Amino acid sequence: MPNSVTVTFRHLDRSAALEFFANELAHRLDHLNGHIARSQWTLEGERGHRDQVVRYRAKLLLQVPGAQIHAENHAPEPDVHQALRQAYDNAKRQLQDLRHARRVPLA
């Protein structure tokens, strides 16, 4: 598990279920790269008509030795879980690319 997993909520009520889900996804990322020193997850709600949250963004900042990974979902989502999954998939791809780049020597 990463040394430090932080989940921040912006314009969105704190939810133990969402924190648990983010921590679960962080645990999955740690299986790809056991050297994650810090994992910062930010969930943002975008306000719509009558100040109700209608779309969500998820952003991740991962610190690994020699690199920082910034990932987020591609566009605001109406489902906060889907926004988290998209950001997770983006971070996962970047971790896999990083692992591959470090294994293949440059000519």
C-alpha positions in Angstrom: 0.0 0.0 0.0 1.3 3.5 -0.7 2.8 5.2 2.3 0.3 8.0 2.1 -3.1 8.0 0.5 -5.0 11.2 0.7 -8.5 11.8 -0.6 -9.7 15.4 -0.9 -13.3 16.5 -1.7 -14.0 19.8 -3.4 -17.5 21.1 -3.8 -18.6 17.7 -2.7 -19.7 16.2 0.6 -17.1 13.8 2.2 -18.2 10.2 1.8 -16.7 7.2 3.6 -17.8 5.0 0.7 -16.0 7.1 -1.9 -12.9 7.2 0.3 -13.0 3.5 0.6 -13.4 3.1 -3.2 -10.4 5.5 -3.8 -8.3 3.6 -1.3 -9.2 0.3 -3.0 -8.1 1.7 -6.4 -4.9 3.0 -4.8 -4.2 -0.5 -3.5 -4.6 -1.9 -7.1 -2.2 0.7 -8.4 0.3 -0.3 -5.7 0.3 -3.9 -7.2 1.6 -2.4 -10.4 4.3 -0.4 -8.8 5.1 -1.2 -5.2 7.2 2.0 -4.9 4.4 4.5 -4.8 5.5 7.0 -2.1 2.4 9.2 -2.2 -1.0 9.0 -3.6 -3.2 12.1 -3.7 -6.8 11.7 -5.0 -9.0 14.7 -5.5 -12.7 14.5 -6.3 -14.4 17.6 -7.5 -18.1 18.3 -8.0 -19.1 20.8 -10.7 -22.2 22.8 -9.8 -25.1 23.2 -12.2 -28.5 24.7 -12.1 -29.7 25.6 -8.6 -26.2 24.9 -7.2 -26.6 21.1 -7.4 -23.6 19.0 -8.3 -24.2 17.5 -11.7 -20.8 16.4 -12.9 -17.6 15.1 -11.3 -13.9 15.2 -12.0 -11.3 12.9 -10.4 -7.6 13.8 -10.3 -4.7 11.7 -9.1 -1.1 12.6 -8.2 1.2 9.7 -7.7 4.8 10.0 -6.6 7.1 7.2 -7.5 10.9 7.2 -7.5 12.1 9.4 -10.3 8.7 10.4 -11.6 5.4 12.0 -10.8 2.2 10.8 -12.4 -0.7 13.1 -13.0 -4.0 11.5 -14.1 -7.6 12.5 -14.4 -10.8 11.5 -16.1 -11.1 12.8 -19.6 -14.3 14.9 -19.2 -16.7 15.7 -16.4 -18.8 12.7 -15.6 -22.4 12.5 -14.2 -21.3 9.5 -12.1 -18.5 10.0 -9.5 -17.5 6.4 -9.5 -17.0 6.5 -13.3 -14.9 9.6 -12.9 -12.7 7.7 -10.4 -12.4 4.6 -12.6 -11.4 6.7 -15.6 -8.7 8.5 -13.6 -7.5 5.2 -12.2 -7.3 3.7 -15.8 -5.3 6.7 -16.9 -2.9 6.3 -14.0 -2.6 2.6 -14.5 -1.7 3.1 -18.1 1.0 5.7 -17.2 2.5 3.3 -14.5 2.6 0.5 -17.1 4.3 2.8 -19.6 6.8 3.9 -17.0 7.6 0.3 -16.0 8.1 -0.6 -19.7 10.3 2.5 -20.4 12.5 1.6 -17.5 12.9 -2.0 -18.6 13.8 -1.2 -22.3 17.2 0.3 -22.6 17.4 3.3 -25.0 19.7 2.8 -28.0 
